[in-house]
Amino acid sequence: MTQVPAVPYTLEQDEDGFWCARARIRPGVGARGRGADPDSAVADLQEALAGLVEGSGPPR
């Protein structure tokens, strides 16, 4: 069974009304997601993190 590490993230609404989610998996390595609502932003962030982990390894 594969364990998926929990990655803390921030979620905020920008001045244009879009939601932005940001996470950092190690110093200098992070990802962003954006969407029309909080769920969309987090889903976008999850996709970005999956690609990031694939390329640079899991969080430490």
Sequence and secondary structure as in RCSB ss.txt:
>XXXX:A:sequence
MTQVPAVPYTLEQDEDGFWCARARIRPGVGARGRGADPDSAVADLQEALAGLVEGSGPPR
>XXXX:A:secstr
        EEEEE TTS EEEEEEEETTEEEEEEESSHHHHHHHHHHHHHHHHHHH S  
